[in-house]
Amino acid sequence: MRAGFLLALLALAAGYTWLAFADLSWLSSARRLGPGFFPRIIGVSLTLLCAYSFFVELRVPKEPLSEFWKTTLLVAALSAAFIALLDVLGGLLAMIAFMAAALAFLNRGRPVQNAILALALPVCLYLIFKVWLNAGLPRGLLPL
């Protein structure tokens, strides 16, 4: 089960890396770091780590299915919902909604801490990408 998951993840990482190299340029027209800089680094890192994990998994003796498979499925579903909501809500609101939902499940019993994290982390990421890096984030139907 894990090997199949890791193989699927490896295929997705390899596809992402191929897109980063095929469609995004390393340098901009002004000879500065272009839109392909971070995606290429992330893609190569993801591919290498997934390949390593896959081959390690093949060598390790098989264990019974983990008790956390429901948590894994929920996080995967929340991630899919986050991607689907990016164009509807916009980057900032989708990140806040994702963090709030994930923390409500994964960090039960701490509503104040969850609220602070669900607001602070997306706002910091928004400021880093939008203000500091001047990178475009999805605006959504109600642009902020």
Contacts in CASP RR format, 6 or more apart in sequence:
PFRMAT RR
TARGET T0000
AUTHOR 0000-0000-0000
METHOD contacts of the structure
MODEL  1
MRAGFLLALLALAAGYTWLAFADLSWLSSARRLGPGFFPRIIGVSLTLLC
AYSFFVELRVPKEPLSEFWKTTLLVAALSAAFIALLDVLGGLLAMIAFMA
AALAFLNRGRPVQNAILALALPVCLYLIFKVWLNAGLPRGLLPL
1 65 0 8 1.000
2 57 0 8 1.000
3 54 0 8 1.000
3 57 0 8 1.000
3 58 0 8 1.000
6 50 0 8 1.000
6 53 0 8 1.000
6 54 0 8 1.000
6 57 0 8 1.000
7 54 0 8 1.000
9 50 0 8 1.000
10 47 0 8 1.000
10 50 0 8 1.000
10 51 0 8 1.000
10 54 0 8 1.000
13 43 0 8 1.000
13 46 0 8 1.000
13 47 0 8 1.000
13 50 0 8 1.000
14 47 0 8 1.000
16 39 0 8 1.000
16 42 0 8 1.000
16 43 0 8 1.000
16 46 0 8 1.000
17 40 0 8 1.000
17 43 0 8 1.000
17 44 0 8 1.000
17 46 0 8 1.000
17 47 0 8 1.000
19 39 0 8 1.000
20 36 0 8 1.000
20 39 0 8 1.000
20 40 0 8 1.000
20 42 0 8 1.000
20 43 0 8 1.000
21 40 0 8 1.000
24 34 0 8 1.000
24 35 0 8 1.000
24 36 0 8 1.000
24 39 0 8 1.000
24 40 0 8 1.000
25 34 0 8 1.000
25 35 0 8 1.000
25 36 0 8 1.000
26 33 0 8 1.000
26 34 0 8 1.000
26 36 0 8 1.000
26 37 0 8 1.000
26 40 0 8 1.000
27 33 0 8 1.000
27 34 0 8 1.000
28 34 0 8 1.000
28 35 0 8 1.000
66 72 0 8 1.000
71 105 0 8 1.000
71 106 0 8 1.000
74 105 0 8 1.000
75 102 0 8 1.000
75 106 0 8 1.000
78 98 0 8 1.000
78 101 0 8 1.000
78 102 0 8 1.000
79 98 0 8 1.000
81 98 0 8 1.000
81 101 0 8 1.000
82 94 0 8 1.000
82 95 0 8 1.000
82 97 0 8 1.000
82 98 0 8 1.000
85 93 0 8 1.000
85 94 0 8 1.000
85 97 0 8 1.000
85 98 0 8 1.000
86 94 0 8 1.000
86 138 0 8 1.000
86 140 0 8 1.000
87 138 0 8 1.000
87 140 0 8 1.000
88 94 0 8 1.000
88 140 0 8 1.000
88 141 0 8 1.000
89 97 0 8 1.000
89 140 0 8 1.000
89 141 0 8 1.000
89 142 0 8 1.000
90 137 0 8 1.000
90 138 0 8 1.000
90 139 0 8 1.000
90 140 0 8 1.000
90 141 0 8 1.000
90 142 0 8 1.000
90 143 0 8 1.000
90 144 0 8 1.000
91 126 0 8 1.000
91 137 0 8 1.000
91 138 0 8 1.000
91 139 0 8 1.000
91 140 0 8 1.000
92 122 0 8 1.000
92 123 0 8 1.000
92 126 0 8 1.000
92 137 0 8 1.000
92 144 0 8 1.000
93 140 0 8 1.000
93 142 0 8 1.000
93 144 0 8 1.000
94 138 0 8 1.000
95 121 0 8 1.000
95 122 0 8 1.000
95 125 0 8 1.000
95 126 0 8 1.000
96 118 0 8 1.000
96 119 0 8 1.000
96 122 0 8 1.000
99 117 0 8 1.000
99 118 0 8 1.000
99 121 0 8 1.000
99 122 0 8 1.000
100 114 0 8 1.000
100 115 0 8 1.000
100 118 0 8 1.000
103 114 0 8 1.000
103 117 0 8 1.000
103 118 0 8 1.000
104 114 0 8 1.000
107 113 0 8 1.000
107 114 0 8 1.000
126 137 0 8 1.000
129 135 0 8 1.000
129 136 0 8 1.000
129 137 0 8 1.000
130 136 0 8 1.000
130 137 0 8 1.000
END
